Amino acid sequence: MAIVNKKSIKSKKAVALLLFLLYLGAISMAAQKTPLTYVAQNTTENITVDGKMDESSWQKTSWSSNFIDIEGIKKPTYETKFKMLWDDTNIYFFAELKEPHVWGTLKQKDTIIFYNNDFEIFIDPDGDTHNYYEFEMNALNTIWDLYLSKPYRNNGHITDGWDFKGIKTAVQVNGTLNNVSDIDEGWSIEIAIPWSFTTAPGGKPHVPENESWRINFSRVNWDFEVQNGKYSRKRDSAGKFLPEYNWVWSPQEVINMHEPERWGYVYFNKDSNITEYIIPEDEHIKWYMYELYRNLKNENSDKKKWTLKNGQLQHEPKTIAKKAIAAVLEENNFGFDLWVKSPFTNNKLIIHTDGKFETYHDKTN
């Protein structure tokens, strides 16, 4: 009898959730494109952070692909690309930004740097879309580093006063800075971030040797005007600033950098000849699950594809890497859990109501 009652309660909850979904409007669901990948090579060379690429390690390592408009369609006006290296102490970034007018006005650390032309880095070490880092930098070598507990869609807390302890940054201008009378070639950036920011309370820094992180890069660029011999953001006839351009490495497909599930993958290679990172199959399932999640949060559920089956609310299966993937939606006291049992690893992949992703190493069949 107790078992029958539990099934009855479970079915009622599933029916209630199904009715909720049927109430919601529906739009077509666009599949997320495959994020880009980059292999960061290990180095034993001493890297001097001076904005130049003089070391042989920088010379040998590969450039990323050129940046694209944030939605992944338009080619940006100016070229941007980056390189990465790492050692046991730091993660290193080098970026090259073509720009005929290199200018900057912001000199106060932790001010809103993207009000100038800037270069940005986003880092989510464990790929759960929570507890990630943002870094911005302008041509004056002014930086803004911050920590975000969750994306804005999940009402996360932003720690603006958070710092990458021991960070070193440098800018090299190929031309003249803030000189309106000439044409420049661009600017380059070099950054060294100590691994100490990965340290858990009471623990040691985690160096991701032969692991991958979710990372993306963005460049904000503004149309400009010159007044009294100085650059500034261009305004329209009503006095409002024109919108900025957002150019990124791995396309976000939306004008929003704060959807970490869309960021690229950086693999920290050591002692192998790997030059290309193969994204694990479970990550493909994860992209699909976040498509479903975003639709649920935006109340745009594809309602006809959710049906009751064996007392569970299941989505119409989707084929990923030749395997049928069936997502399950479970209501709980705090919202819902969206989960999939991976046919590739047998792990249970879960996205909670607040967007946090978790993996349970389920050994049951």
GIWOJO-V725468 format. One record per backbone hydrogen bond with DSSP energy under -0.5 kcal/mol. NH is the residue of the N-H (numbers start at 1). CO is the residue of the C=O. E is the energy in kcal/mol with one decimal. If there is no record, write none. Layout:
nh->NH co->CO e->E
nh->NH co->CO e->E
This chain:
nh->5 co->1 e->-2.6
nh->6 co->2 e->-2.2
nh->7 co->3 e->-2.2
nh->8 co->4 e->-2.3
nh->9 co->5 e->-2.6
nh->10 co->6 e->-2.4
nh->11 co->7 e->-2.6
nh->12 co->8 e->-2.4
nh->13 co->9 e->-2.3
nh->14 co->10 e->-2.1
nh->15 co->11 e->-2.7
nh->16 co->12 e->-2.6
nh->17 co->13 e->-2.3
nh->18 co->14 e->-2.4
nh->19 co->15 e->-2.7
nh->20 co->16 e->-1.9
nh->21 co->17 e->-2.3
nh->22 co->18 e->-2.6
nh->23 co->19 e->-1.3
nh->24 co->20 e->-0.8
nh->24 co->21 e->-0.7
nh->25 co->299 e->-0.7
nh->27 co->300 e->-0.8
nh->30 co->28 e->-0.6
nh->38 co->265 e->-2.1
nh->40 co->38 e->-0.7
nh->40 co->267 e->-2.7
nh->41 co->39 e->-0.6
nh->41 co->84 e->-0.8
nh->42 co->269 e->-0.9
nh->43 co->86 e->-2.4
nh->47 co->45 e->-0.6
nh->48 co->46 e->-0.6
nh->49 co->47 e->-0.6
nh->50 co->48 e->-1.3
nh->59 co->55 e->-1.8
nh->60 co->56 e->-2.2
nh->61 co->57 e->-1.8
nh->64 co->82 e->-2.3
nh->67 co->80 e->-2.1
nh->68 co->248 e->-3.0
nh->69 co->74 e->-2.5
nh->70 co->246 e->-2.5
nh->72 co->69 e->-3.0
nh->81 co->96 e->-1.6
nh->83 co->94 e->-2.7
nh->85 co->92 e->-1.5
nh->86 co->41 e->-1.4
nh->87 co->90 e->-2.3
nh->91 co->193 e->-2.2
nh->92 co->85 e->-3.0
nh->93 co->191 e->-2.3
nh->94 co->83 e->-2.3
nh->95 co->189 e->-2.2
nh->96 co->81 e->-2.6
nh->97 co->187 e->-2.8
nh->98 co->79 e->-2.8
nh->98 co->96 e->-0.5
nh->99 co->185 e->-1.6
nh->103 co->101 e->-0.6
nh->109 co->107 e->-0.5
nh->110 co->143 e->-2.7
nh->111 co->108 e->-1.5
nh->113 co->111 e->-1.5
nh->115 co->112 e->-1.5
nh->116 co->113 e->-2.6
nh->118 co->220 e->-2.1
nh->119 co->137 e->-2.2
nh->120 co->218 e->-3.3
nh->121 co->135 e->-2.5
nh->122 co->216 e->-2.7
nh->123 co->133 e->-2.4
nh->124 co->214 e->-3.0
nh->127 co->124 e->-0.7
nh->131 co->149 e->-2.0
nh->132 co->148 e->-2.3
nh->133 co->123 e->-2.5
nh->134 co->146 e->-2.5
nh->135 co->121 e->-2.3
nh->136 co->144 e->-2.1
nh->137 co->119 e->-1.5
nh->138 co->142 e->-1.7
nh->141 co->138 e->-1.8
nh->144 co->136 e->-2.2
nh->146 co->134 e->-2.4
nh->147 co->159 e->-1.6
nh->148 co->132 e->-2.8
nh->149 co->157 e->-2.7
nh->154 co->151 e->-1.6
nh->155 co->152 e->-1.9
nh->156 co->151 e->-1.2
nh->159 co->147 e->-3.3
nh->159 co->157 e->-0.6
nh->160 co->158 e->-1.1
nh->162 co->159 e->-1.2
nh->165 co->163 e->-1.1
nh->167 co->164 e->-1.7
nh->168 co->192 e->-2.3
nh->170 co->190 e->-1.9
nh->172 co->188 e->-2.4
nh->174 co->172 e->-0.6
nh->174 co->186 e->-2.7
nh->175 co->173 e->-1.4
nh->178 co->102 e->-2.6
nh->179 co->176 e->-0.7
nh->180 co->178 e->-0.7
nh->182 co->179 e->-1.0
nh->184 co->100 e->-3.1
nh->185 co->174 e->-2.7
nh->186 co->174 e->-1.2
nh->187 co->97 e->-2.4
nh->188 co->172 e->-2.7
nh->189 co->95 e->-2.6
nh->190 co->170 e->-2.2
nh->191 co->93 e->-2.5
nh->192 co->168 e->-2.6
nh->193 co->91 e->-2.7
nh->194 co->192 e->-0.5
nh->195 co->89 e->-2.2
nh->197 co->194 e->-1.2
nh->198 co->195 e->-2.5
nh->199 co->196 e->-1.9
nh->200 co->204 e->-0.6
nh->203 co->200 e->-2.9
nh->207 co->205 e->-0.7
nh->208 co->206 e->-0.6
nh->209 co->207 e->-2.4
nh->210 co->268 e->-3.2
nh->211 co->208 e->-1.9
nh->213 co->266 e->-2.3
nh->214 co->124 e->-1.7
nh->215 co->213 e->-0.7
nh->215 co->264 e->-1.7
nh->216 co->122 e->-1.9
nh->218 co->120 e->-2.1
nh->219 co->247 e->-3.1
nh->220 co->118 e->-1.0
nh->221 co->245 e->-2.1
nh->225 co->232 e->-2.4
nh->227 co->225 e->-0.5
nh->227 co->230 e->-2.4
nh->230 co->227 e->-1.4
nh->232 co->225 e->-1.6
nh->234 co->223 e->-2.4
nh->236 co->240 e->-3.1
nh->239 co->236 e->-2.1
nh->242 co->234 e->-2.7
nh->245 co->221 e->-3.2
nh->247 co->219 e->-2.7
nh->247 co->245 e->-0.5
nh->248 co->68 e->-3.4
nh->249 co->217 e->-1.8
nh->251 co->249 e->-0.6
nh->252 co->70 e->-2.0
nh->253 co->70 e->-1.7
nh->256 co->254 e->-2.1
nh->259 co->257 e->-0.6
nh->262 co->259 e->-2.4
nh->263 co->260 e->-1.6
nh->264 co->215 e->-1.3
nh->265 co->36 e->-2.5
nh->266 co->213 e->-2.7
nh->267 co->38 e->-2.7
nh->267 co->265 e->-0.5
nh->268 co->211 e->-2.9
nh->269 co->40 e->-2.0
nh->269 co->267 e->-1.1
nh->279 co->277 e->-0.7
nh->283 co->280 e->-1.1
nh->284 co->280 e->-0.8
nh->284 co->281 e->-0.7
nh->285 co->281 e->-1.4
nh->286 co->282 e->-2.1
nh->287 co->283 e->-1.9
nh->288 co->284 e->-1.6
nh->289 co->285 e->-2.6
nh->290 co->286 e->-2.2
nh->291 co->287 e->-1.5
nh->292 co->288 e->-1.9
nh->293 co->289 e->-2.6
nh->294 co->290 e->-2.8
nh->295 co->291 e->-1.8
nh->296 co->292 e->-2.2
nh->297 co->293 e->-2.8
nh->298 co->294 e->-2.2
nh->299 co->296 e->-1.1
nh->300 co->295 e->-3.5
nh->303 co->301 e->-2.1
nh->305 co->302 e->-2.1
nh->306 co->303 e->-1.3
nh->307 co->305 e->-0.6
nh->307 co->314 e->-2.9
nh->309 co->312 e->-3.1
nh->312 co->309 e->-1.7
nh->313 co->329 e->-0.7
nh->314 co->307 e->-3.0
nh->314 co->312 e->-0.9
nh->315 co->327 e->-2.7
nh->316 co->305 e->-2.2
nh->318 co->325 e->-2.3
nh->320 co->318 e->-0.6
nh->320 co->323 e->-3.0
nh->323 co->320 e->-1.6
nh->325 co->318 e->-3.0
nh->325 co->323 e->-0.5
nh->326 co->324 e->-0.6
nh->327 co->325 e->-0.6
nh->328 co->339 e->-2.8
nh->329 co->313 e->-2.7
nh->330 co->328 e->-0.5
nh->330 co->337 e->-2.8
nh->332 co->335 e->-2.0
nh->335 co->332 e->-1.4
nh->337 co->330 e->-2.6
nh->338 co->351 e->-2.6
nh->339 co->328 e->-2.6
nh->339 co->337 e->-0.5
nh->340 co->349 e->-2.2
nh->342 co->340 e->-0.8
nh->342 co->347 e->-3.0
nh->346 co->342 e->-1.6
nh->348 co->360 e->-2.8
nh->349 co->340 e->-3.1
nh->349 co->347 e->-0.6
nh->350 co->358 e->-2.6
nh->351 co->338 e->-2.7
nh->352 co->356 e->-2.3
nh->353 co->336 e->-0.7
nh->355 co->352 e->-2.3
nh->357 co->128 e->-1.6
nh->358 co->350 e->-2.5
nh->360 co->348 e->-2.8
nh->361 co->359 e->-0.5
nh->362 co->360 e->-2.1
nh->363 co->361 e->-0.5
